[in-house]
């Protein structure tokens, strides 16, 4: 189907341009250059990560009593939103704009038809590769149920517009519209649609999840929950298993399904040896964000973090050779919670009881890694409910209750895997070797972990295996990797206290869950 162009005195609209044309226009408009791999390399300007403090939800009658208002879901009035919308429409006058029509949700019963309007050609290439692309027949009858308008050049005036900075991400559930301005970071578009689905799908008895997913030869499905940088994309890209998706999924009565049609992988220190599938996916049609290129050869230097630690690659999921398309599968048998513990004291692998699973899902402990959000320059310990608090419009207990019911119904085994530091906290220790983490995950997936004996960690109350093939025994017990045992105990005490303080906000879930977390305090 030939792409449609609509010209008027007001603006020029390019509808559903193919990849080759979007690349060509991005280069002509000096938005990016071509790397030696064939990928389009771009810079995102001032902001190289998400801006969660600039995200707002419109206070509308139909959602007022459902939204979990607070620091994550900040309110903005309908009048303020209308004011910003008018500014956006005025700003678009005379502009050349790019339109993508597609879907979020691989399951046709739950998919959301979307339209995304972009000021930049490369942004339109990004969403074309990240969301689900319609067939020619589907495009003929496509009618968007939610629209995203992204205008990086439109900056807010906090005094006049009611925002907190020049950047804004505003969701109106009644108008079915997202406005994004003042930031070039492309990840805001995919996460805004994720937030929309996190509101809509629970109303349809579907659990929305911030997780990656893959499936083995025996149709055994595994989910990997975790915030950015914990290993969702890396660990789910397994040559021995088919990739369902790397970031966002739903779990219905039929099974799990991917929300997206592409992957958004971190590139920091990427190597072909350790992550061959991701390395090879960065080719013609991919987008490289904030990755430094050799000025003469155009070769990407993934070890160069001068711009940001949060370098990224966006590519269609079919660039992964064994991807499952469409991204739908059965019910999972295994769930893995991924955390990157910057304290260096959490066990690298542990098996969770049902109560422990609910405790750690609600806690969502991890470390924000450098660059994933504005202002984060080194790992910061944080608790992100359901391993995705920035994207949850409803109260976290809504998602936890739904997930718990699924775990019970399908007798799912749950594990906690720490991909963070060992031998010391951040700055003293080092990240757990990826080969060790892969060995632990493989033991979970093939079931051999169940053959191990388990020792309960006295601090965190977690059952830890005494042996995993391919992992040194001392690595499995964090205390044994620290030279300074007093420093280890101090760090453990600090993290334990943080867990306890954080969980007090979930008092309504009952004492049994609270007791499933760390209780022992070192004296």
KALIN-V552897 format. One record per residue. N is the residue number from 1. PHI is phi in whole degrees, 0 to 359 (none if undefined). OMEGA is omega as a letter, one per 20 degrees, with the letter a starting at -180 (999 if undefined). BURIAL is 1 if it has 16 or more other C-alpha atoms within 10 Angstrom, else 0. Layout:
N/PHI/OMEGA/BURIAL
N/PHI/OMEGA/BURIAL
//
This chain:
1/none/r/0
2/288/r/0
3/295/a/0
4/261/r/0
5/239/r/0
6/242/a/0
7/248/r/0
8/207/r/0
9/294/a/0
10/280/a/0
11/192/r/0
12/248/a/1
13/246/r/1
14/258/a/1
15/261/r/1
16/51/r/1
17/292/r/1
18/288/a/0
19/303/a/1
20/300/a/0
21/286/r/0
22/297/r/1
23/300/a/1
24/301/a/1
25/290/r/1
26/298/r/1
27/290/r/1
28/299/a/0
29/273/r/0
30/60/r/0
31/273/a/1
32/191/r/1
33/227/a/1
34/266/r/1
35/282/a/1
36/299/r/1
37/284/a/1
38/100/r/1
39/288/r/1
40/273/a/1
41/260/a/1
42/224/r/1
43/245/a/1
44/259/r/1
45/72/a/0
46/299/a/0
47/254/a/1
48/249/r/1
49/206/a/1
50/292/r/1
51/240/a/1
52/296/a/1
53/283/a/1
54/249/a/1
55/261/a/1
56/225/r/1
57/240/a/1
58/287/r/1
59/283/a/1
60/244/a/1
61/306/a/0
62/285/a/0
63/244/a/1
64/310/a/0
65/272/a/0
66/255/a/0
67/289/r/1
68/273/a/1
69/293/r/1
70/160/a/0
71/295/r/0
72/280/a/1
73/253/a/1
74/279/a/1
75/278/r/1
76/224/a/1
77/284/r/0
78/303/r/0
79/294/r/0
80/296/r/0
81/296/r/1
82/299/r/0
83/297/r/0
84/294/a/1
85/296/r/1
86/296/r/0
87/300/a/0
88/295/a/1
89/295/r/0
90/295/a/0
91/296/a/0
92/285/r/1
93/302/r/0
94/79/a/0
95/272/r/0
96/266/a/1
97/236/a/1
98/238/a/1
99/239/r/1
100/243/r/1
101/247/a/1
102/196/a/1
103/224/r/1
104/240/a/1
105/118/a/1
106/284/r/1
107/277/a/1
108/298/r/0
109/285/a/0
110/234/a/1
111/289/a/1
112/251/r/1
113/291/a/1
114/232/r/1
115/231/r/1
116/235/a/1
117/251/a/1
118/235/r/1
119/281/a/1
120/254/r/1
121/295/a/1
122/289/r/1
123/297/r/1
124/290/r/1
125/297/r/1
126/303/a/1
127/289/r/1
128/300/a/1
129/275/a/1
130/271/a/1
131/263/a/1
132/277/a/1
133/274/a/1
134/285/r/0
135/286/r/0
136/300/a/0
137/291/r/0
138/294/a/0
139/293/a/0
140/296/a/0
141/248/a/0
142/296/r/1
143/224/a/0
144/295/r/0
145/260/r/0
146/213/a/1
147/237/r/1
148/243/r/1
149/246/a/1
150/242/a/1
151/229/a/1
152/301/a/1
153/283/r/0
154/269/a/1
155/254/a/1
156/280/r/1
157/250/a/0
158/308/a/0
159/297/a/0
160/268/a/0
161/264/r/1
162/78/r/1
163/267/r/1
164/260/r/0
165/204/r/1
166/288/a/0
167/264/r/1
168/210/r/1
169/231/a/1
170/240/r/1
171/248/r/1
172/248/a/1
173/284/r/1
174/284/r/0
175/277/a/0
176/54/a/0
177/216/r/1
178/242/r/1
179/249/r/1
180/234/r/1
181/213/r/1
182/77/r/1
183/215/r/1
184/261/a/1
185/292/a/1
186/290/a/1
187/300/r/1
188/298/a/1
189/290/a/1
190/293/a/1
191/285/r/0
192/291/r/1
193/292/r/1
194/299/r/1
195/298/r/1
196/298/r/1
197/294/r/1
198/293/r/1
199/271/a/1
200/282/a/1
201/291/r/1
202/303/r/1
203/292/r/0
204/252/a/0
205/62/r/0
206/248/r/1
207/275/r/1
208/277/a/1
209/222/r/1
210/271/a/1
211/207/r/1
212/263/a/1
213/207/r/1
214/216/a/1
215/218/a/1
216/268/a/0
217/298/a/0
218/265/a/0
219/62/r/0
220/275/a/1
221/266/r/1
222/233/r/1
223/248/r/1
224/237/r/1
225/273/r/1
226/164/r/1
227/282/a/1
228/305/r/1
229/91/a/1
230/272/r/1
231/120/a/1
232/304/a/1
233/290/a/1
234/298/a/1
235/283/r/1
236/277/r/1
237/277/a/1
238/244/a/1
239/299/a/0
240/265/a/0
241/222/a/1
242/271/a/1
243/278/r/1
244/274/r/1
245/181/a/1
246/252/a/1
247/209/a/1
248/220/a/1
249/217/r/1
250/243/r/1
251/233/a/1
252/254/r/1
253/293/a/0
254/268/a/0
255/142/a/0
256/259/r/1
257/212/a/1
258/285/r/1
259/276/a/1
260/240/r/1
261/244/a/1
262/208/a/1
263/233/a/1
264/226/a/1
265/266/r/1
266/289/a/1
267/248/a/1
268/303/r/1
269/60/r/0
270/297/r/1
271/220/r/0
272/294/a/0
273/294/a/0
274/273/a/0
275/226/a/1
276/298/a/1
277/292/r/1
278/293/r/1
279/306/a/1
280/284/r/0
281/284/a/1
282/275/a/1
283/216/a/1
284/303/a/1
285/108/r/1
286/273/r/1
287/239/r/1
288/253/r/1
289/258/r/1
290/60/r/1
291/268/a/1
292/284/r/1
293/251/r/1
294/296/a/0
295/296/a/0
296/265/a/0
297/260/a/0
298/77/a/1
299/282/a/1
300/287/r/1
301/251/a/1
302/284/r/1
303/267/a/0
304/270/a/1
305/250/a/1
306/300/a/0
307/280/a/1
308/191/r/1
309/284/a/1
310/268/r/1
311/289/a/1
312/221/r/1
313/231/r/1
314/245/a/1
315/205/r/1
316/295/a/1
317/297/r/1
318/291/r/1
319/288/r/1
320/272/a/1
321/305/a/0
322/254/r/1
323/292/r/1
324/267/a/1
325/231/i/1
326/290/a/1
327/279/r/1
328/232/a/1
329/207/a/1
330/280/a/1
331/281/a/1
332/288/r/1
333/256/a/1
334/223/r/1
335/236/r/1
336/240/r/1
337/270/r/1
338/259/r/1
339/225/r/1
340/242/a/1
341/283/r/1
342/285/r/1
343/285/r/1
344/75/a/1
345/238/r/1
346/291/r/1
347/301/a/1
348/290/r/1
349/205/r/1
350/205/r/1
351/263/a/1
352/253/r/1
353/286/r/0
354/301/r/1
355/296/r/1
356/295/r/1
357/299/r/1
358/293/r/1
359/298/a/1
360/285/r/1
361/292/r/1
362/292/r/1
363/291/r/1
364/58/a/1
365/289/r/1
366/194/r/1
367/236/r/1
368/295/a/1
369/270/a/1
370/305/r/1
371/93/a/1
372/292/r/1
373/230/r/1
374/302/r/0
375/91/r/0
376/270/a/0
377/252/r/0
378/209/a/0
379/305/r/1
380/234/r/1
381/297/a/1
382/209/r/1
383/241/a/1
384/238/a/1
385/310/r/1
386/63/a/1
387/54/r/1
388/183/a/1
389/306/a/1
390/297/a/1
391/241/a/1
392/252/r/1
393/289/a/1
394/266/r/1
395/295/a/0
396/306/a/1
397/294/r/1
398/298/a/0
399/290/a/1
400/295/r/1
401/298/a/0
402/295/r/1
403/294/r/1
404/301/r/1
405/295/r/0
406/293/r/1
407/299/r/1
408/295/a/0
409/299/a/0
410/251/r/0
411/51/a/0
412/277/r/1
413/275/a/1
414/235/a/1
415/227/r/1
416/248/a/1
417/240/r/1
418/263/r/1
419/258/a/1
420/273/a/1
421/263/r/1
422/222/r/1
423/77/a/1
424/151/r/1
425/288/r/1
426/307/a/1
427/99/r/0
428/242/r/0
429/272/r/1
430/220/r/0
431/296/r/1
432/301/a/1
433/302/a/0
434/301/a/0
435/295/r/0
436/293/r/1
437/298/r/1
438/299/r/1
439/298/r/0
440/295/r/1
441/296/r/1
442/298/r/1
443/296/r/1
444/292/a/1
445/291/a/1
446/269/r/0
447/85/a/0
448/291/r/0
449/298/a/1
450/290/r/0
451/276/a/0
452/280/r/0
453/274/a/0
454/237/r/1
455/244/a/0
456/281/r/0
457/294/a/1
458/291/a/0
459/267/a/1
460/259/r/1
461/62/a/1
462/245/r/1
463/278/a/1
464/247/r/1
465/293/r/1
466/276/a/0
467/210/r/1
468/225/a/1
469/301/r/0
470/92/a/0
471/236/r/1
472/304/a/0
473/301/a/0
474/293/r/0
475/294/a/1
476/290/r/1
477/241/a/1
478/308/a/1
479/303/a/1
480/288/a/0
481/267/a/1
482/265/r/1
483/284/a/0
484/265/a/0
485/292/r/0
486/294/r/0
487/294/r/0
488/299/a/1
489/294/r/1
490/294/r/0
491/293/r/1
492/295/r/1
493/297/a/1
494/297/a/0
495/292/r/1
496/302/r/1
497/298/r/0
498/294/r/1
499/303/a/1
500/296/a/1
501/296/a/0
502/296/a/0
503/286/r/1
504/299/r/0
505/286/r/0
506/250/a/1
507/302/a/0
508/292/a/0
509/280/r/1
510/105/a/0
511/290/a/0
512/297/r/0
513/289/r/1
514/301/a/1
515/287/r/0
516/282/a/1
517/269/r/1
518/297/a/1
519/236/a/1
520/288/r/0
521/251/r/0
522/284/a/0
523/265/999/0
//
